[in-house]
Amino acid sequence: MFSGVARRYLLTSLRVQTLATHMVKSVVTSVAPQPNSFHAPQAQRRLFIAHCAQLPYRRPAGACVLIKGQQFHSSTQSHKRKKTQEEPQERELDLLRYDMKDLMKGPKPALYLGFSGLIPFICAPLLMAVTEVYYPDVAFAQVAYGASILSFLGGARWGFALPEGSPAKPDWLNLANSVVPSLFAWVALLFRDSITESSVMVIMGLGIALHYDLALLPGYPSWFKALRTILTLVATFSLVATLIIKNVYPEKKLSEIFQKYN
């Protein structure tokens, strides 16, 4: 079996060689000189090259397609490059890279009033830490102040969405979500006898309001986002500090102190 295959392979190779030699001889004889004339081998080679140059050149179809495809591909790349240069990418949410740099660009009254609003949050745990006594009345005053701040944040969103030309539209997304912090504040005030639950409700309301203003609801300028982040973090840590003091120091009411001095 293998000998038959080898024999057929040899026969086909011989046929191909004979056809190739016949084709070469026909081309050479067509350009070969007459018997009476004599040409050197270099002259014969030049005549053969000249005859091949006179033949019409046919460009393969695949080469045209490839060149066109390359030109089209390069043009799309240049178009994409121009588009990316002309249209800047949307700025992602990054407080440290963008918003914190614009904090001092905000109006001075907003910055002064915003940072001074942290005084009731900080003074409550600071007073109890210095005296090493937990005062439930002071803790509830801190929670009530946090609840009022939550209601103020919801009203700020309403005031930002209602004017014409505002980037925040007065739709269900903006107006309904701005009511959520006020509901958290109301529930926090219902837990008057339990400072832990009321503080947790205020902390949750502050976190949800910050999430709305930074990620969910559009429109606030960069300096206000940075201010909101700082104020929310300081208020949250002050409420947590009050909860820690409640579990560490003994409890004493302010009415007992007033009765002692009177």
C-alpha positions as CSV (number, residue, x, y, z in Angstrom):
1,M,0.0,0.0,0.0
2,F,2.7,2.4,1.0
3,S,4.7,1.6,-2.1
4,G,1.7,2.4,-4.3
5,V,1.3,5.8,-2.6
6,A,5.0,6.6,-3.1
7,R,4.9,5.6,-6.7
8,R,2.0,7.9,-7.4
9,Y,3.8,10.8,-5.5
10,L,6.9,10.3,-7.7
11,L,4.8,10.2,-10.9
12,T,3.0,13.5,-10.0
13,S,6.3,15.2,-9.1
14,L,7.8,14.2,-12.4
15,R,4.9,15.5,-14.3
16,V,5.1,18.9,-12.5
17,Q,8.8,19.1,-13.2
18,T,8.3,18.4,-16.9
19,L,5.5,21.0,-17.2
20,A,7.7,23.6,-15.5
21,T,10.6,22.9,-17.8
22,H,8.4,23.2,-20.9
23,M,7.0,26.6,-19.7
24,V,10.4,28.0,-19.0
25,K,11.7,26.8,-22.5
26,S,8.7,28.4,-24.2
27,V,9.4,31.7,-22.5
28,V,13.1,31.6,-23.3
29,T,12.6,30.6,-26.9
30,S,10.2,33.5,-27.4
31,V,12.8,36.0,-26.3
32,A,15.8,34.0,-27.4
33,P,18.0,35.5,-30.2
34,Q,18.2,34.2,-33.8
35,P,20.7,31.5,-34.6
36,N,22.7,33.9,-36.8
37,S,23.1,36.4,-34.0
38,F,25.1,36.0,-30.9
39,H,24.2,37.4,-27.4
40,A,26.1,37.0,-24.2
41,P,24.3,35.4,-21.2
42,Q,23.9,38.8,-19.5
43,A,22.2,40.2,-22.6
44,Q,19.8,37.2,-22.7
45,R,18.9,37.9,-19.1
46,R,18.2,41.5,-19.8
47,L,16.0,40.6,-22.7
48,F,14.0,38.2,-20.5
49,I,13.5,40.9,-17.8
50,A,12.4,43.4,-20.4
51,H,9.9,40.9,-21.9
52,C,8.5,40.3,-18.4
53,A,8.2,44.0,-17.7
54,Q,6.1,44.4,-20.8
55,L,3.5,42.0,-19.6
56,P,0.4,43.6,-18.0
57,Y,0.5,43.6,-14.1
58,R,-2.6,42.4,-12.3
59,R,-2.9,43.4,-8.7
60,P,-4.5,40.7,-6.5
61,A,-7.9,41.5,-5.2
62,G,-6.9,40.6,-1.7
63,A,-4.2,43.3,-1.7
64,C,-6.8,46.0,-2.5
65,V,-9.1,44.9,0.2
66,L,-6.3,44.8,2.7
67,I,-5.1,48.3,1.8
68,K,-8.6,49.6,1.9
69,G,-9.2,47.9,5.2
70,Q,-6.0,49.3,6.7
71,Q,-6.9,52.8,5.5
72,F,-10.4,52.5,7.0
73,H,-9.1,51.1,10.2
74,S,-6.5,53.9,10.6
75,S,-9.2,56.5,9.8
76,T,-11.5,55.1,12.5
77,Q,-8.6,55.2,15.0
78,S,-7.9,58.8,14.2
79,H,-11.6,59.6,14.5
80,K,-11.8,58.0,17.9
81,R,-8.6,59.8,19.0
82,K,-10.1,63.1,17.9
83,K,-13.4,62.3,19.6
84,T,-11.6,61.5,22.9
85,Q,-9.6,64.7,22.7
86,E,-12.6,66.9,21.9
87,E,-15.1,65.3,24.4
88,P,-13.6,65.0,27.9
89,Q,-14.6,62.0,30.0
90,E,-17.2,62.4,32.7
91,R,-15.6,63.0,36.1
92,E,-16.0,60.1,38.5
93,L,-17.0,60.4,42.1
94,D,-13.6,61.0,43.9
95,L,-13.7,63.3,46.9
96,L,-10.0,63.3,47.6
97,R,-9.0,64.0,44.0
98,Y,-11.7,66.6,43.0
99,D,-14.1,67.8,45.6
100,M,-11.8,68.4,48.5
101,K,-9.6,70.7,46.4
102,D,-12.7,72.9,45.8
103,L,-13.6,73.2,49.4
104,M,-12.1,76.6,50.0
105,K,-13.7,77.9,46.8
106,G,-17.1,77.9,48.4
107,P,-18.7,81.1,49.8
108,K,-17.3,82.2,53.2
109,P,-20.7,82.4,55.0
110,A,-21.5,78.8,54.0
111,L,-18.2,77.6,55.3
112,Y,-18.3,79.5,58.5
113,L,-21.9,78.6,59.3
114,G,-21.3,75.0,58.3
115,F,-18.2,74.4,60.6
116,S,-19.8,76.4,63.4
117,G,-22.7,74.0,63.2
118,L,-20.4,71.3,64.5
119,I,-20.1,73.0,67.9
120,P,-23.2,71.3,69.5
121,F,-22.1,67.9,68.2
122,I,-18.6,68.2,69.6
123,C,-19.4,70.0,72.9
124,A,-21.7,67.2,74.2
125,P,-19.2,64.3,74.3
126,L,-16.4,66.7,75.2
127,L,-18.2,67.9,78.3
128,M,-19.0,64.4,79.5
129,A,-15.4,63.2,78.8
130,V,-13.9,66.1,80.8
131,T,-16.3,65.6,83.8
132,E,-16.2,61.8,83.4
133,V,-19.9,61.6,83.9
134,Y,-22.6,60.7,81.4
135,Y,-25.5,63.2,81.3
136,P,-28.6,61.8,79.5
137,D,-30.1,65.3,79.2
138,V,-27.0,66.5,77.3
139,A,-27.0,63.3,75.1
140,F,-30.6,63.8,74.2
141,A,-30.0,67.5,73.4
142,Q,-27.3,66.3,71.0
143,V,-29.7,63.8,69.4
144,A,-32.4,66.5,69.0
145,Y,-29.9,68.8,67.4
146,G,-28.9,66.0,65.0
147,A,-32.6,65.5,64.1
148,S,-33.0,69.2,63.3
149,I,-30.0,69.0,61.0
150,L,-31.5,66.0,59.2
151,S,-34.7,68.0,58.5
152,F,-32.5,70.9,57.3
153,L,-30.8,68.6,54.8
154,G,-34.1,67.5,53.4
155,G,-35.3,71.0,53.0
156,A,-32.0,72.0,51.3
157,R,-32.7,69.4,48.6
158,W,-36.2,70.8,48.0
159,G,-34.8,74.3,47.8
160,F,-32.2,73.2,45.3
161,A,-34.6,71.3,43.0
162,L,-37.5,73.8,42.8
163,P,-35.9,76.8,41.0
164,E,-36.0,76.9,37.2
165,G,-32.7,76.0,35.5
166,S,-31.5,73.9,38.4
167,P,-29.7,70.7,37.5
168,A,-31.9,68.8,39.9
169,K,-35.4,68.5,38.6
170,P,-38.4,68.6,40.9
171,D,-39.4,65.0,40.2
172,W,-40.2,62.1,42.4
173,L,-36.6,61.1,42.7
174,N,-35.4,64.3,44.2
175,L,-38.4,65.4,46.2
176,A,-39.4,62.0,47.6
177,N,-35.8,61.2,48.7
178,S,-35.5,64.5,50.4
179,V,-38.3,63.6,52.7
180,V,-36.5,60.5,54.0
181,P,-34.1,62.4,56.4
182,S,-37.0,64.2,58.0
183,L,-38.7,60.8,58.7
184,F,-35.5,59.5,60.3
185,A,-35.4,62.6,62.5
186,W,-39.0,62.2,63.6
187,V,-38.5,58.5,64.5
188,A,-35.3,59.4,66.4
189,L,-37.2,61.9,68.6
190,L,-39.8,59.2,69.5
191,F,-37.0,57.2,71.3
192,R,-36.7,59.8,74.0
193,D,-36.1,57.2,76.7
194,S,-33.5,55.3,74.7
195,I,-30.5,57.4,73.6
196,T,-28.9,54.4,71.9
197,E,-31.8,53.9,69.5
198,S,-32.3,57.6,68.8
199,S,-28.6,58.1,68.1
200,V,-28.5,55.2,65.7
201,M,-31.5,56.6,63.8
202,V,-29.8,60.0,63.5
203,I,-26.5,58.3,62.3
204,M,-28.5,56.3,59.7
205,G,-30.3,59.4,58.5
206,L,-27.0,61.3,58.2
207,G,-25.4,58.5,56.2
208,I,-28.4,58.1,53.9
209,A,-28.6,61.8,53.2
210,L,-24.9,61.9,52.4
211,H,-25.3,59.0,50.0
212,Y,-28.2,60.8,48.3
213,D,-26.2,64.0,47.9
214,L,-23.0,62.4,46.6
215,A,-24.0,59.5,44.5
216,L,-27.7,59.2,43.8
217,L,-29.1,62.7,43.4
218,P,-27.2,65.1,41.0
219,G,-26.5,68.7,41.1
220,Y,-24.6,69.9,44.1
221,P,-21.3,71.8,43.5
222,S,-18.0,70.3,44.4
223,W,-17.3,72.5,47.4
224,F,-20.7,71.7,49.0
225,K,-20.0,67.9,48.5
226,A,-16.7,68.3,50.3
227,L,-18.4,70.3,53.1
228,R,-21.2,67.8,53.5
229,T,-18.8,65.0,53.8
230,I,-16.7,66.6,56.5
231,L,-19.7,67.7,58.6
232,T,-21.4,64.3,58.3
233,L,-18.2,62.5,59.4
234,V,-17.6,64.8,62.4
235,A,-21.3,64.6,63.5
236,T,-21.3,60.8,63.2
237,F,-18.1,60.4,65.3
238,S,-19.5,62.7,68.0
239,L,-22.6,60.6,68.3
240,V,-20.6,57.5,68.5
241,A,-18.4,59.0,71.2
242,T,-21.5,59.8,73.2
243,L,-22.6,56.2,73.0
244,I,-19.2,55.0,74.2
245,I,-19.3,57.5,77.1
246,K,-22.7,56.1,78.1
247,N,-21.2,52.7,78.6
248,V,-18.0,53.8,80.3
249,Y,-18.9,56.6,82.8
250,P,-21.5,56.7,85.5
251,E,-24.8,58.3,84.8
252,K,-26.0,61.5,86.5
253,K,-28.8,63.9,85.7
254,L,-28.4,67.6,85.5
255,S,-31.4,68.2,87.8
256,E,-29.5,66.5,90.7
257,I,-26.6,68.9,90.2
258,F,-28.8,71.9,90.2
259,Q,-30.6,70.7,93.4
260,K,-27.2,70.1,95.1
261,Y,-26.1,73.7,94.5
262,N,-29.4,75.2,95.3
